Amino acid sequence: MRAKITYFITAAVLVFYFVLVGSRGLMLIRHGTLLTVTFGVAVLILPVIGIWFLWKNTQFVRRANALAAELDAEGGLPVDDLARTPSGRIDRDAADAVFRKRREETEDAPDDWRAWFRLAVAYQDARDTPRARKAMQRAIALRGTSPSGV
C-alpha cells in the first residue's frame, strides 16, 4: 500500500510540474517573437515526453499488478521467504539461489508468462531492476497473447 501512495504522490507532483512547465511554454509562445516562440515550443516538448513516460509506466504497473493478482488467485505467487540482513535487505546469496531456480524454470517453459513473472520477481530480489522490468514486460506480452493464460 505504501508503494501505491508513493506512486500516486509522485505522479501528482509530476502532473503539477507538467502543468507549470506547459503554462510557461504557452506564455513564451504568446510573447510572439521568433526566439520566445522557439523556446516555448521546446519547453512544451518536455511535458509531452513526461506525460507519455508517466502513462507508459502507469500502464506497466497496472498490467504487472493484474498478473500478480491472477497468479495470487491461482496460488502461484512466489513466497517471500528469503533470508534478510539485519537492515532488512534481501541476502544476496539467497536471492541468487532463487534466481538460478527461476531462470531454469523459465528456460524449461519459455512461453509461460507465470515463469517469466516469477523470474522478474527473482531479478528484483537480486537487485537487477532493468532485467526485472524486461522479464515482467515479457510476462505481460505472453499473457496478452495467450487468452486462456496457459
N, C-alpha and C positions, 0 to 999 in steps of 0.2 A: 504494500500500500504506500509505503514511503517513497518508493521509486516512481509511482504514478503521480503523487503530489509534486515531487521534484520535477518530473517531466512537464506537468501542466504549468507550473510556475515558470519554468524556463521558456516554454512555448509562449506564455503570455508576455513575458519580458521581451522576447524576440519580436512578437507581433507589435508590441508598443514601439520598439525600436524601428521596425519596418515602416510603421505609420509616420513616425517622426522623421526618418530619413526621406521617405516619399514626399512628405509635405515640403521639406527643404528643396528637394529636386523640383517640385512644381513651382515653388517660389522662384527658383533660379530661372526656370523656363519662362515664367510670366514677366520676368525682368526684361526680356526681349532682345538683348544684344547677342551677337553670334557666340561670344565667349560664354555668357551665362547660360544660353540655351544648350550649348555643347556640354557644359558641366552639369546642367540639370538632367539631361538625358543620361549622362554617365552615372550620376548619382541614383537615378531611378532604376538602373540595371541592378544595383546591389539588393534592394528589397525584392525584386523579382526572383533573383537567384536564391535569396534566403527563403522566400515563401515556397519555392519549388523544393528546396532541400528539406525544409520542415515538413512539407506534405509527404515527400517520399519516405522520410524517417517515420512519420506517424503511420503511414500505410504498413511499413515493415513491422513496426511494433504491434500493430493490431493483428496482422496476419500471424506473427510468431506467437502472440498470446492465444489466438484461436487454435493454433496447432497444440499449444501446451494444454489448453482446456480439453481438446479432443483426446489427447494422449492420456491426460489425467483421468478422464471418464473411462478409458479403456484399462486403466491401472498400469499403464506403461511408462509413466513419467519417471525419470531417473530419481532415485532417492539420494538426498544429500547427506551421506554418512561419512564423508571424507574427514580424515584427521586434520586438525587445525592447530596453528601455532598459538601461543598464549595471547597474542594480539587479536586472534580471531580469523586470521587469513588462512586459506586452504594450504595445507602442506604440499609443497611442490612434488615430492616423491609419490604421495598418494594420488595426486591429480594425474601425474604421468602414468601410473599403473592403470588407472581407469581409462585414460586416454588411449592407451595401447589396446585395451579390450574393445573400446568403442570403435576404434579405427578398423580392427579386424571384423567386427560385426558389419560395418559399412562396406568393407571390401567383399564380404560374403553376400551382401544384399544391396548392391549399388543403386537399385531402383526403389528402395523402401524409404519413404520420407521419415518414418519413425527412427530408423537407424541414423539418418542424417541429422535429425533433431537431437538425438542423444549425443552424436558426435559434436554438434555445435555447443552443447552444454559442457562437454568434456574440454573442448578448446577454451571455453570461457573460464572454466575452473583452472585450467593451466595458464591462464592469463594471456592467451593469444587471441585478442579481440578481433583482429582482421580476419583470421581464419574462421573464428566462431561465426562471424557475420556471413561469410561466404557459404559456410556449411548450412546455416539457417536459411539463406536465400535458396540454396539447392533443395532443402526440405520443403520450403514454400512452393517452389516451382514443381517439384514432384507431386506434392499434394494437390496442386491445382490441375495437374494433367491426369490424375487418377481419381475419377469421380467416386469410386467405391472406397477410396482410401487405402487400398491394398497395393 
